[in-house]
Amino acid sequence: MKRLTVLGLALLLTAACAPAGGSSAPEPVNSEDVMFLQMMIPHHRQGIEIVKQARDKGKDQQLKTFAAAIETTQTDEVKTMMGWLRSWGQPMTAPSDAHAAHGGLPETDREQIARLTRSKNFERDFLQLLIAHQDDAVQLAGLEALNGDNPTVKGWAEKVKQSRKAQIEQMKGMLPPAP
């Protein structure tokens, strides 16, 4: 009986993962899909750089746990995005001038990140910086959801958009009062 249950679950999972209609045709990919991933990979890496600071400078355990979860999630997401680009035969990065046509690469100011390491009010400064950074991810994901062609990447972008909005709301609730 256990074997039948396991076999049944395996068949259901396989069926749920199979493409609709049984077609094995590759999903469409356009330049927006490629550019989105090429922009999100460095954006995620910058986010990882920011949240790693909470390990050493953060005093609030909830903040440290929150930052560690973001680090883990975004590290996994970078691997996924790189895998998509590889599978499409696309470079991991676009030429430096390519982002201008897509509104530029939203990037957190390098000096802001450096100042965070010296902050006297780390939790507040960290959260404010990360809120702005995650809002950039929401904007990028929104553009992909509108202009991308690949259904898998568009679906993932929508999830990113929703999860980052939820993170922003959570961080707003964690903000300590201004000094």
C-alpha positions as CSV (number, residue, x, y, z in Angstrom):
1,M,0.0,0.0,0.0
2,K,2.9,2.4,0.8
3,R,4.5,1.7,-2.5
4,L,1.2,2.5,-4.3
5,T,0.9,5.8,-2.4
6,V,4.5,6.8,-3.2
7,L,4.0,5.8,-6.8
8,G,0.8,7.8,-7.1
9,L,2.4,10.9,-5.6
10,A,5.4,10.6,-7.9
11,L,3.0,10.3,-10.9
12,L,1.1,13.4,-9.7
13,L,4.2,15.4,-9.3
14,T,5.5,14.4,-12.7
15,A,2.2,15.3,-14.3
16,A,2.2,18.7,-12.5
17,C,5.7,19.5,-13.8
18,A,5.0,18.4,-17.4
19,P,4.5,21.1,-20.0
20,A,0.9,21.7,-20.9
21,G,-0.2,19.8,-24.0
22,G,2.8,17.4,-23.7
23,S,4.8,19.7,-26.0
24,S,8.6,19.8,-25.5
25,A,9.1,22.9,-27.5
26,P,11.4,25.4,-25.8
27,E,9.7,28.4,-24.2
28,P,10.2,31.7,-26.0
29,V,12.9,34.1,-24.9
30,N,13.2,37.8,-25.9
31,S,15.9,40.4,-25.3
32,E,13.9,41.7,-22.3
33,D,14.1,38.3,-20.6
34,V,17.9,38.3,-21.1
35,M,18.4,41.9,-20.0
36,F,16.3,41.4,-16.9
37,L,18.4,38.5,-15.8
38,Q,21.7,40.3,-16.7
39,M,20.5,43.2,-14.5
40,M,19.1,41.1,-11.6
41,I,22.2,39.0,-11.1
42,P,24.4,42.0,-10.1
43,H,21.5,43.5,-8.2
44,H,21.1,40.4,-6.2
45,R,24.8,40.2,-5.6
46,Q,24.8,43.7,-4.3
47,G,21.8,42.8,-2.0
48,I,23.8,39.8,-0.7
49,E,26.7,42.2,0.1
50,I,24.4,44.5,2.0
51,V,22.7,41.8,4.1
52,K,26.0,40.1,5.0
53,Q,26.7,43.2,7.1
54,A,23.9,42.3,9.5
55,R,26.0,39.3,10.7
56,D,28.7,41.5,12.2
57,K,27.0,44.8,12.8
58,G,23.4,43.9,13.7
59,K,22.4,43.5,17.3
60,D,18.8,42.6,16.8
61,Q,18.4,38.8,16.4
62,Q,15.2,39.2,14.3
63,L,17.1,41.5,11.9
64,K,20.0,39.0,11.7
65,T,17.6,36.1,10.9
66,F,15.8,38.2,8.3
67,A,19.1,39.2,6.6
68,A,20.3,35.5,6.6
69,A,17.1,34.4,4.9
70,I,17.5,37.1,2.2
71,E,21.1,36.0,1.7
72,T,20.1,32.4,1.3
73,T,17.2,33.1,-1.0
74,Q,19.1,35.5,-3.2
75,T,22.1,33.2,-3.5
76,D,19.8,30.5,-4.8
77,E,18.1,32.9,-7.1
78,V,21.4,34.0,-8.6
79,K,22.2,30.3,-9.4
80,T,18.8,29.9,-11.1
81,M,19.2,33.1,-13.2
82,M,22.7,32.1,-14.3
83,G,21.3,28.6,-15.2
84,W,18.6,30.2,-17.4
85,L,21.2,32.4,-19.2
86,R,23.5,29.5,-19.7
87,S,20.6,27.3,-21.1
88,W,19.8,30.1,-23.6
89,G,23.4,30.5,-24.7
90,Q,23.5,34.1,-23.3
91,P,26.3,35.9,-21.5
92,M,26.0,36.6,-17.8
93,T,26.5,40.3,-18.3
94,A,25.5,42.7,-21.0
95,P,27.8,45.2,-22.6
96,S,28.2,48.2,-20.2
97,D,26.2,50.6,-22.4
98,A,23.3,48.1,-23.0
99,H,21.5,49.0,-19.7
100,A,20.9,52.6,-20.7
101,A,18.1,51.5,-23.2
102,H,16.4,49.7,-20.3
103,G,16.4,52.7,-17.9
104,G,19.9,51.9,-16.5
105,L,20.8,49.4,-13.9
106,P,19.3,50.4,-10.5
107,E,22.2,50.1,-8.3
108,T,22.6,51.0,-4.7
109,D,25.3,53.6,-4.3
110,R,28.6,52.0,-3.5
111,E,29.4,54.8,-1.0
112,Q,26.1,54.2,0.8
113,I,27.1,50.6,1.3
114,A,30.5,51.6,2.5
115,R,29.0,54.1,5.0
116,L,26.8,51.4,6.4
117,T,29.9,49.6,7.7
118,R,30.6,52.8,9.8
119,S,27.1,53.5,10.8
120,K,26.4,54.5,14.4
121,N,22.7,53.6,13.9
122,F,23.2,50.4,12.0
123,E,19.8,48.8,12.2
124,R,17.9,51.9,11.0
125,D,20.5,52.7,8.3
126,F,20.6,49.0,7.2
127,L,16.8,48.8,6.9
128,Q,16.5,52.1,5.0
129,L,19.2,51.0,2.5
130,L,17.7,47.6,2.1
131,I,14.2,48.9,1.6
132,A,15.4,51.1,-1.2
133,H,17.4,48.3,-2.7
134,Q,14.5,45.9,-2.6
135,D,12.2,48.5,-4.2
136,D,14.6,48.6,-7.1
137,A,14.1,44.8,-7.5
138,V,10.3,45.4,-7.5
139,Q,10.7,47.9,-10.3
140,L,12.9,45.5,-12.4
141,A,10.6,42.6,-11.8
142,G,7.6,44.7,-12.9
143,L,9.3,45.6,-16.2
144,E,10.0,41.9,-16.9
145,A,6.4,41.0,-16.0
146,L,5.2,43.5,-18.6
147,N,7.8,43.1,-21.4
148,G,9.3,39.7,-21.0
149,D,8.3,36.7,-23.2
150,N,9.5,33.7,-21.3
151,P,6.6,32.4,-19.2
152,T,8.9,30.8,-16.5
153,V,11.0,34.0,-16.0
154,K,7.9,36.2,-16.1
155,G,6.2,34.0,-13.5
156,W,9.4,34.2,-11.3
157,A,9.6,37.9,-11.8
158,E,6.0,38.2,-10.5
159,K,7.0,36.2,-7.4
160,V,10.1,38.4,-6.9
161,K,7.9,41.5,-7.1
162,Q,5.4,40.2,-4.5
163,S,8.1,38.8,-2.1
164,R,10.1,42.0,-2.2
165,K,7.0,44.1,-1.5
166,A,6.3,41.8,1.5
167,Q,9.9,42.2,2.7
168,I,9.7,46.0,2.4
169,E,6.5,46.0,4.5
170,Q,8.2,43.7,7.1
171,M,11.3,45.9,7.2
172,K,9.1,49.1,7.7
173,G,7.7,47.4,10.8
174,M,11.2,46.6,12.0
175,L,12.5,50.2,11.6
176,P,13.7,51.6,14.9
177,P,12.6,55.2,15.6
178,A,14.8,58.0,14.3
179,P,17.5,59.1,16.8
